[in-house]
């Protein structure tokens, strides 16, 4: 009887994905990057490394985030509209100088969505042909700059607006472009 039970246990261990393994390269991209920059900012600001001060600093840091990093802050409960709050899972280990990779690994066990976040691919404005981009991507460029295109109806309207604002937001890309 024991042999069949051992076989079942072995099959279960093989078929069930192992969520306890270490992070691979590229896993938790947003988490590792964001927490790494946050940790460096704490060191630069010479913050006292207690769980309470790190948590307060995290809440302040998250107020200025956008996109995927804001989503990460939402998942850990560092935004005002978050449903759950696991900020102590970040602040306590950071106050003890635990590596951010280990913190993200632990957060992955609590909420797998945290490690599913990936940064969007950056568009190289100096070489890209704006006419070949989708309107969605053109809108995203404007949104990243904090601009909108009121009255834009066609793709050419968005391209015109980007070309108009590029010297302000991406001067290197604007000077490198030859089609302007």
N, C-alpha and C positions, 0 to 999 in steps of 0.2 A: 504494500500500500504506500509506503513512504516514497518509493521510486516514482510513482505517478505524480505525487504532490510536489516532489523536487523538480520534476520535468515541467509542471505547470508554472512553478515559481520562476524557473529559468526562462521560459517562454515569455512570461509577463515582464521580466526584467529586460529582455531584448526588445520587446515591442513597445514598451512605454518609453517615450522620449525622456532623456535625462536632463532635467532642468537644473540640476545641481552642479553641472560642469562649469569650468572656468570660461570666461568670455573669449570668444575668438576675435580675430582681427576684423573690425568693422561692426561688431555687435555693439549695441547701445551707443551708437555714434553720437547722438545728440546729448545723451546723459553724460558720457565721459568728457566730451568737449565743454559742455556748459559748466559742469561741476569743477572741472579743471580750471577754467577761467575764473569761476567764483572763488575757488580756494586761493588762487594767485592774488586776487583782489583783496582777500582777507589779509594775506601776508603783507602786501603793499601798504594797506591801510593800518597795519600793526594793531589789528583787532585782538582783543583778549579772547583766547580760544576756550570759551565755555559754551555749553550746549545752548544756553539762553541767548547769548550775544550772537552766536552763529545763526541761530534760527531767525532772530530779528533782522540780521543782515541779509539772510536768504529772502525773506519776505520783501525787503526793500529792493533787492537785486531783481527779483521776479516782476516787480511792477513795471520795469523798463523793457521787458522782453516782448518779442513779436514772434509770430510763426510757430515753428516746431519747438522752440525753447519755451514759449508761452504755454504750449500744450504740455510740455514736460512739467512746468510749474503747476499746471492744473492737476496733473496726475498725482503729484506729491502733496498737493493741498496747499500750495504757497500762493494761490490766487484767491481773490475775494469770492469768486463764484464756484470754487471747488466743492465737491460733495464729500470727499474724504480728506483726512489730514494725516499724512505720514511724514511730515517734515522732520519729526524727531529721528526718523530713520536715516536722514541726511545730516542733520545738525549734530547729533551725538557722535557719530563716527568721525565727522570732519573735525570736531573739537578735539578728538584724540589723534588727529593726523593720519587716519586710515586712508590708504590710496583710493582715489575716486573710482578706479576700476572695480575694487572690492565692494564699494558702496553700491555701484550700479548693478553688480552681480547680485547683491542682496535685494535690491529694489526689484530686480527682474523676477525674483521668487515671489514677491508680494503682488506685483502687477506686471504681467508680461508685456503690456502695451508700452511700457516705458522704454523697453529695448527695441520695439518695433519702429520707433521714430527714426527717420533718416532725413538728412538735409536734402533740400531740392538741389538739383544740379545748377550751378551758376552759369549764366549766359555771358560769354565773352563779347561785350559790346563793341570791342575794337575790330573784331573779325566777322561777326555774325551778319548775315543778310536778313535785315528786319522783315523784308517782304516774304521770306520763307517761314517766318514764325507764325504760330497761331495767334489769334486775337487774345486768347486766354493768357499766353505767355507775354504778350505786349502789355496787357492789363497788369500782370504780375510785376513787370519791370516798373511801371508807374506806381504801383502800390508799395513796392520796396522803397521807392523814393519819397513816399508819403504824398504823392500827387494823384489826381484823378483827371479824367478827360471828359468834362461835361460837354455835352453836345456832340461827342464822337459817335458816329454811326457806322462808318466803314473802317476797314483795316487801315486804309491810307490816312485817316484822321489820327489814329493812334500812332502810326509811324511818324507823322508830322510832329505830333506833340512830343514824342521821345527825342526826335532829332533837335527840337527846340530846347528841351530841358537838359540834354546830354552834357553840354558844356558846364552846367551848374553842378550836376550830380556825378558825372563821370568824365572829368576834363581830359584825362589821359586817353580814354577811349575815343572821345570826340576829336582830339588832335590826331589820333592814329587813323581815323576813318578817312577814306579818299572819296567816298560817294556823296559827301555833303556839298 
